[in-house]
Amino acid sequence: MNLTEPRRSPKGEEGRRNMPITKSAKKALRQSFRKKAKNLIYKNKIRNLVKEVRGFILQNKPSEAKKTLPRLYKILDKAAKVGIIKKNTVARKKSRIAKAINRC
C-alpha cells in the first residue's frame, strides 16, 4: 500500500459511490442531498458574517462590528438549534469574536 497516493474508490473514479438500489435508499440519498444543500447555505452565511465582522475589527471599527454582532449571533444560535454546528463550537466562535471586538 502506497501512502503517498490518494485513496481511490473500487471503480477507480474519485467521489463516485454505489448507486442506491432500494426505494428507501434512493429516498435517503435525495434527503441527504437536500440536507447538505441547506447546511451549506447556513455555513456560507455564517462564514460571510464572520468575515464581515473580522473585517470591521481589522479596520478598527468596533461600532460597525457591534452592529453586525446580533445578526451573527442569531444565525449561529439557529445553526446550533437545528444541529448544523455543535453548541460548544457556536459558544467558542461567539466568545472569540466578542473578545476580539473588545480588544480593538
C-alpha positions as CSV (number, residue, x, y, z in Angstrom):
1,M,0.0,0.0,0.0
2,N,1.5,3.3,-1.1
3,L,0.7,6.1,1.4
4,T,1.6,8.9,-0.9
5,E,-1.1,8.3,-3.4
6,P,-4.7,9.3,-2.7
7,R,-7.2,6.6,-1.9
8,R,-9.4,5.5,-4.7
9,S,-12.8,4.0,-4.9
10,P,-13.2,0.4,-6.2
11,K,-14.3,1.7,-9.6
12,G,-11.3,4.0,-9.9
13,E,-13.3,7.2,-10.0
14,E,-13.0,9.6,-7.1
15,G,-16.2,10.7,-5.4
16,R,-18.3,8.1,-7.1
17,R,-20.3,5.9,-4.7
18,N,-22.5,2.9,-5.3
19,M,-25.9,3.9,-6.5
20,P,-28.8,3.2,-4.2
21,I,-30.9,0.2,-5.3
22,T,-33.9,0.1,-3.0
23,K,-36.6,2.7,-2.9
24,S,-35.8,3.7,0.7
25,A,-32.1,4.1,-0.2
26,K,-33.0,6.4,-3.1
27,K,-35.2,8.5,-0.8
28,A,-32.4,8.7,1.8
29,L,-30.0,9.9,-0.9
30,R,-32.4,12.6,-2.0
31,Q,-32.9,13.7,1.6
32,S,-29.2,13.8,2.3
33,F,-28.6,16.0,-0.8
34,R,-31.3,18.4,0.4
35,K,-29.9,18.5,3.9
36,K,-26.4,19.0,2.5
37,A,-27.6,22.0,0.4
38,K,-29.4,23.5,3.4
39,N,-26.3,23.1,5.6
40,L,-24.1,24.7,3.1
41,I,-26.3,27.7,2.9
42,Y,-26.2,28.1,6.7
43,K,-22.4,27.6,6.8
44,N,-21.8,30.1,4.0
45,K,-24.0,32.7,5.8
46,I,-22.0,32.2,8.9
47,R,-18.7,32.3,7.1
48,N,-19.6,35.6,5.3
49,L,-20.8,37.3,8.5
50,V,-17.7,36.2,10.4
51,K,-15.6,37.6,7.6
52,E,-17.5,40.8,7.7
53,V,-17.1,41.2,11.5
54,R,-13.4,40.4,11.3
55,G,-13.0,42.9,8.5
56,F,-14.5,45.6,10.8
57,I,-12.2,44.5,13.6
58,L,-9.1,44.8,11.3
59,Q,-10.2,48.2,10.1
60,N,-10.6,49.3,13.8
61,K,-14.3,49.9,13.5
62,P,-15.7,48.3,16.7
63,S,-19.0,50.1,16.4
64,E,-19.7,48.6,13.0
65,A,-18.7,45.2,14.3
66,K,-21.0,45.5,17.2
67,K,-23.9,46.4,14.9
68,T,-23.3,43.2,12.9
69,L,-22.9,41.1,16.0
70,P,-26.7,40.4,16.7
71,R,-27.2,39.1,13.1
72,L,-24.2,36.8,13.5
73,Y,-25.3,35.6,17.0
74,K,-28.8,34.9,15.6
75,I,-27.5,32.8,12.7
76,L,-25.0,30.9,14.9
77,D,-27.7,30.1,17.5
78,K,-30.1,29.0,14.8
79,A,-27.5,26.7,13.3
80,A,-26.8,25.2,16.7
81,K,-30.5,24.7,17.3
82,V,-31.0,22.9,14.0
83,G,-27.9,20.8,14.5
84,I,-25.7,22.1,11.8
85,I,-23.0,23.2,14.2
86,K,-22.4,21.9,17.7
87,K,-23.4,24.3,20.5
88,N,-19.9,24.4,22.0
89,T,-18.5,25.4,18.7
90,V,-21.0,28.2,18.5
91,A,-20.2,29.3,22.0
92,R,-16.5,29.3,21.2
93,K,-17.0,31.4,18.0
94,K,-19.2,33.9,19.8
95,S,-16.7,34.2,22.6
96,R,-13.7,34.7,20.4
97,I,-15.4,37.3,18.2
98,A,-16.7,39.3,21.3
99,K,-13.2,39.2,22.8
100,A,-11.7,40.5,19.5
101,I,-14.2,43.3,19.3
102,N,-13.5,44.4,22.9
103,R,-9.7,44.4,22.2
104,C,-9.9,46.9,19.4
